[in-house]
Amino acid sequence: MIGIGIDIGGTNVKLGAFTGEGRVLAERRFSTDSGRGRADFIKRLSKAALELKGSLVGRAVSVGIGMAGDIDPDAGLARFSPNLAGWRNLPVAGPLEKALKLPCFLENDANMAAWGAYASELKGSGGSAIAVTLGTGIGCGIILDGKLYHGAHGSAGEIGHIVIRPGGARCGCGQRGCLEAYCGSGAVMAAARSLVKAEASFIRKYADPARPRFNTVCLARAARAGNPAARKVWRDMGESLGMGLAGAVLLFNPEYIILTGGVSRAADCFLPAMKKVFAGQSIATPFRRVKIKVSRSADLGVLGAALYGLHRAAGR
């Protein structure tokens, strides 16, 4: 069986076709460009998915979709996507089902990353895990006893909008002091810009020569080289992330925390500060025993979406 997975992020949309064992068969990618409007986005998404489906030698049987924001999985609706032009009540699964003639299952993107990690990296161990997506936004998917946890209304896992600093920095959701306002890629780079005064020379010295940009990759390279401004940015980010995740560890006592998303590639720069926050917790047992993994997959969300779609299509 072949499942199509779609990962809708604030910056890019990734599509992939996978076997039930997780082997990739075909891939597509395009820029989200949410500013072009909802109707334009759904049109471009349907076109890309149809092209992917048409390229397959075998027959796709399902589509899983992960999307940033507050999702209603039963209605296939994006209730609120703060990193997608603030879209509200956007039907996603229905239009795709109509275009592809396949069952489509919409979930929060972090839920799909969590399922991808559980199915492919933890091999469906049946344990409990929290997967945290670190990118434009901060998301969280929760696996409890081998099952994806949605909460009463499908909104479980919105850890990015837990307030860690009351009255603090403005978040894309409109609230102040959210975890995302300190650990999302935009927040990390805003902090870097406030400390790095000579941006052009910083880029020349630390950026990847193939992509000379002032981004989290450049900032991580600078921190590894010992740049004090970069090291402070990542230390502050790790402390904030530790504050946000500490509540989740106390609440769910997971066996694993899995970090994924583009910013997770700088984990060596921020994990020491995050672990320091964990080490300072009074109720020590869940923090000593939780295992922290950085995902090996750059596309855990799209893989998880494909595998979850197959899981749902099989009636499980």
LUMPADREN-177440 format. One record per residue (C-alpha): residue number from 1; residue in one letter; x, y, z. Coordinates in steps of 0.1 Angstrom, whole numbers, plus 5000, padded with zeros to 4 digits. Each point is the difference from the previous one (the first is absolute). Layout:
% residues N
> pos:code:X:Y:Z
> NUM:A:X:Y:Z
...
***
This chain:
% residues 316
> pos:code:X:Y:Z
> 1:M:5000:5000:5000
> 2:I:5011:5036:4993
> 3:G:4991:5029:5022
> 4:I:5004:5037:4990
> 5:G:5012:5023:5027
> 6:I:4998:5038:5000
> 7:D:5017:5023:5025
> 8:I:4986:5036:4999
> 9:G:5024:5024:5018
> 10:G:5002:5037:5003
> 11:T:5027:5002:4974
> 12:N:4999:4969:4978
> 13:V:4976:4971:4991
> 14:K:5016:4966:4996
> 15:L:4982:4970:4983
> 16:G:5012:4964:4999
> 17:A:4988:4966:4990
> 18:F:5011:4971:5023
> 19:T:4996:4963:5003
> 20:G:4986:4986:5032
> 21:E:5036:4993:5011
> 22:G:5009:5037:4996
> 23:R:5019:4998:4967
> 24:V:4997:5032:4980
> 25:L:4988:4996:4965
> 26:A:4995:5036:4988
> 27:E:5003:5035:5014
> 28:R:4988:5035:4992
> 29:R:5005:5034:5017
> 30:F:4987:5036:4995
> 31:S:5000:5033:5019
> 32:T:4970:5005:5023
> 33:D:4996:5037:4991
> 34:S:4970:5003:5022
> 35:G:4998:5037:4992
> 36:R:4986:4991:4966
> 37:G:4967:4989:5016
> 38:R:4981:4969:5011
> 39:A:4985:4991:4966
> 40:D:5033:5004:4982
> 41:F:5017:4978:5026
> 42:I:4974:4971:4997
> 43:K:5002:5002:4962
> 44:R:5038:4997:5001
> 45:L:4999:4972:5026
> 46:S:4975:4980:4980
> 47:K:5020:5004:4969
> 48:A:5032:4988:5017
> 49:A:4983:4970:5016
> 50:L:4984:4990:4966
> 51:E:5034:5002:4983
> 52:L:5015:4978:5027
> 53:K:4972:4975:4999
> 54:G:5003:4999:4962
> 55:S:5037:4992:5001
> 56:L:4996:4968:5021
> 57:V:5004:4966:4984
> 58:G:4978:4984:5028
> 59:R:4967:5011:5014
> 60:A:4997:5025:5028
> 61:V:4973:4991:5025
> 62:S:5000:5029:5025
> 63:V:5012:5035:5007
> 64:G:5012:5012:5034
> 65:I:5004:5038:5005
> 66:G:5019:5018:5027
> 67:M:4994:5037:5003
> 68:A:5013:5026:5024
> 69:G:4973:5015:5023
> 70:D:4969:4990:5019
> 71:I:4984:4972:4981
> 72:D:4966:4982:5001
> 73:P:5009:4965:4988
> 74:D:4964:4988:4999
> 75:A:4989:5028:4977
> 76:G:5033:5002:4980
> 77:L:5001:5037:5009
> 78:A:5028:5024:5009
> 79:R:4983:5020:5028
> 80:F:5029:5025:5004
> 81:S:5034:5001:4985
> 82:P:5020:5030:5014
> 83:N:5030:4993:4978
> 84:L:4979:4998:4969
> 85:A:4987:5036:4996
> 86:G:4978:4994:5031
> 87:W:4976:4978:4979
> 88:R:4969:4988:5019
> 89:N:4975:4972:4992
> 90:L:5017:4989:4968
> 91:P:4987:4967:4985
> 92:V:5030:4979:4990
> 93:A:4991:4963:4999
> 94:G:4968:5004:4981
> 95:P:5014:5019:4970
> 96:L:5029:4975:4997
> 97:E:4976:4970:5003
> 98:K:4980:5015:4971
> 99:A:5031:5006:4979
> 100:L:5018:4967:5007
> 101:K:4971:4976:5005
> 102:L:5018:4986:5030
> 103:P:4992:5001:5038
> 104:C:5018:5029:5015
> 105:F:5008:5004:5037
> 106:L:5010:5034:5014
> 107:E:5020:5004:5032
> 108:N:5022:5025:5017
> 109:D:5035:4998:4985
> 110:A:5017:4993:5033
> 111:N:4976:4970:5005
> 112:M:5012:4987:4967
> 113:A:5037:5005:5009
> 114:A:4992:4981:5033
> 115:W:4985:4972:4981
> 116:G:5029:4999:4975
> 117:A:5025:4997:5029
> 118:Y:4979:4974:5018
> 119:A:4995:4978:4969
> 120:S:5034:5003:4984
> 121:E:5025:5009:5027
> 122:L:4984:4984:5031
> 123:K:4987:4972:4979
> 124:G:4965:5002:5015
> 125:S:5013:4990:5034
> 126:G:4966:5007:5016
> 127:G:5016:5024:5025
> 128:S:4994:5037:5006
> 129:A:5018:5028:4981
> 130:I:4997:5038:4995
> 131:A:5013:5012:4966
> 132:V:5008:5037:4998
> 133:T:5003:5017:4966
> 134:L:5024:5029:5000
> 135:G:4996:5022:4970
> 136:T:4981:5031:4990
> 137:G:4976:4991:5029
> 138:I:5003:4976:5029
> 139:G:4977:4970:5000
> 140:C:4996:4969:5021
> 141:G:4985:4966:4993
> 142:I:4992:4975:5028
> 143:I:5001:4962:4998
> 144:L:4985:4983:5031
> 145:D:5002:4962:5003
> 146:G:5004:4997:4962
> 147:K:4971:5023:4991
> 148:L:4999:5035:4986
> 149:Y:4985:5023:5027
> 150:H:4977:5027:4987
> 151:G:4983:5013:5031
> 152:A:4963:5007:5003
> 153:H:4999:5022:4969
> 154:G:5031:4992:4980
> 155:S:5021:5028:5014
> 156:A:5024:4980:5023
> 157:G:5036:5008:4996
> 158:E:4999:5038:4994
> 159:I:5031:5004:5021
> 160:G:5013:5029:4979
> 161:H:4973:5022:5015
> 162:I:5006:4992:5036
> 163:V:5010:5033:5016
> 164:I:5035:4997:5015
> 165:R:5006:5037:5006
> 166:P:4968:5019:5009
> 167:G:4999:5033:4982
> 168:G:5030:4991:4979
> 169:A:5006:5001:4962
> 170:R:4970:5001:4977
> 171:C:4992:4966:4983
> 172:G:4985:4995:4966
> 173:C:4968:4987:5017
> 174:G:4995:5035:5015
> 175:Q:5010:4990:5036
> 176:R:5031:5012:5019
> 177:G:5027:4978:5015
> 178:C:4993:4967:4981
> 179:L:5027:4974:4996
> 180:E:4998:5005:4963
> 181:A:5009:5037:5004
> 182:Y:5034:4989:5014
> 183:C:5007:4967:4982
> 184:G:4985:5003:4965
> 185:S:5026:5006:4973
> 186:G:4988:5036:4995
> 187:A:5004:5007:5037
> 188:V:5035:4984:5001
> 189:M:5011:5022:4970
> 190:A:4985:5031:5015
> 191:A:5020:4994:5031
> 192:A:5031:4995:4979
> 193:R:4994:5033:4981
> 194:S:4999:5019:5033
> 195:L:5034:4987:5009
> 196:V:5019:4997:4967
> 197:K:5009:5035:4989
> 198:A:5020:4992:4968
> 199:E:4976:4976:4983
> 200:A:5018:5000:4966
> 201:S:5034:4991:5015
> 202:F:4983:4974:5023
> 203:I:4985:4983:4969
> 204:R:5034:5000:4982
> 205:K:5016:4985:5030
> 206:Y:4975:4974:5011
> 207:A:4974:4992:4973
> 208:D:5000:4969:4979
> 209:P:5019:5011:4968
> 210:A:4973:4983:4979
> 211:R:4972:5020:5017
> 212:P:5015:5033:5013
> 213:R:4970:5011:5022
> 214:F:4995:5013:5035
> 215:N:4979:4971:5012
> 216:T:4999:4973:5027
> 217:V:5026:4980:4981
> 218:C:5024:5029:5000
> 219:L:4993:5007:5036
> 220:A:5007:4964:5010
> 221:R:5033:5000:4981
> 222:A:5009:5032:5018
> 223:A:4992:4985:5034
> 224:R:5021:4969:4992
> 225:A:5029:5023:4991
> 226:G:4997:5017:5034
> 227:N:4983:5033:4990
> 228:P:4987:5014:5033
> 229:A:4969:5017:4986
> 230:A:4989:4968:4982
> 231:R:5007:4979:5031
> 232:K:4978:5023:5021
> 233:V:4971:4999:4975
> 234:W:5000:4962:5001
> 235:R:5005:4998:5038
> 236:D:4970:5023:5005
> 237:M:4979:4980:4975
> 238:G:5009:4967:5018
> 239:E:4991:5015:5033
> 240:S:4966:5011:4987
> 241:L:4994:4966:4983
> 242:G:5008:4982:5033
> 243:M:4975:5022:5018
> 244:G:4973:4991:4975
> 245:L:5007:4963:4999
> 246:A:5004:4996:5037
> 247:G:4962:5004:5004
> 248:A:4994:4973:4974
> 249:V:5024:4976:5017
> 250:L:4983:5005:5033
> 251:L:4965:4996:4985
> 252:F:5006:4969:4977
> 253:N:5032:4984:5014
> 254:P:5011:4989:4965
> 255:E:5026:4974:4993
> 256:Y:5013:5021:4971
> 257:I:5003:5036:4989
> 258:I:5006:5001:4963
> 259:L:5012:5033:4984
> 260:T:4995:5005:4963
> 261:G:4997:5029:4975
> 262:G:5026:5023:4985
> 263:V:5011:5016:5033
> 264:S:5006:4966:5016
> 265:R:5032:4997:4978
> 266:A:5015:5025:5024
> 267:A:4992:4977:5030
> 268:D:5036:4998:5011
> 269:C:5000:5038:5005
> 270:F:4968:5002:5022
> 271:L:4997:4966:5016
> 272:P:5025:5007:5029
> 273:A:4979:5029:5011
> 274:M:4967:4981:4997
> 275:K:5014:4971:5020
> 276:K:5012:5024:5026
> 277:V:4964:5011:5005
> 278:F:4990:4964:5003
> 279:A:5027:4993:5025
> 280:G:4987:5028:5022
> 281:Q:4965:4986:5004
> 282:S:4989:4990:5035
> 283:I:4981:4969:4990
> 284:A:5030:4984:4984
> 285:T:4990:4964:4990
> 286:P:4982:5007:4967
> 287:F:5028:5024:4989
> 288:R:5028:4976:5008
> 289:R:4983:4971:4981
> 290:V:4986:5017:4969
> 291:K:5020:4993:4969
> 292:I:5007:5029:4977
> 293:K:5004:4991:4963
> 294:V:5007:5023:4970
> 295:S:4982:4985:4970
> 296:R:5022:4987:4972
> 297:S:4974:5008:4974
> 298:A:4997:5035:4985
> 299:D:4965:4991:4988
> 300:L:4985:4983:5030
> 301:G:4967:5019:4996
> 302:V:4994:4989:4964
> 303:L:5010:4964:5008
> 304:G:4978:4999:5031
> 305:A:4970:5015:4980
> 306:A:5003:4973:4974
> 307:L:5003:4971:5025
> 308:Y:4972:5014:5022
> 309:G:4978:5003:4969
> 310:L:5006:4963:4993
> 311:H:4994:4992:5036
> 312:R:4966:5018:4999
> 313:A:4990:4986:4966
> 314:A:5005:4965:5014
> 315:G:4975:5008:5027
> 316:R:5024:4999:5029
***
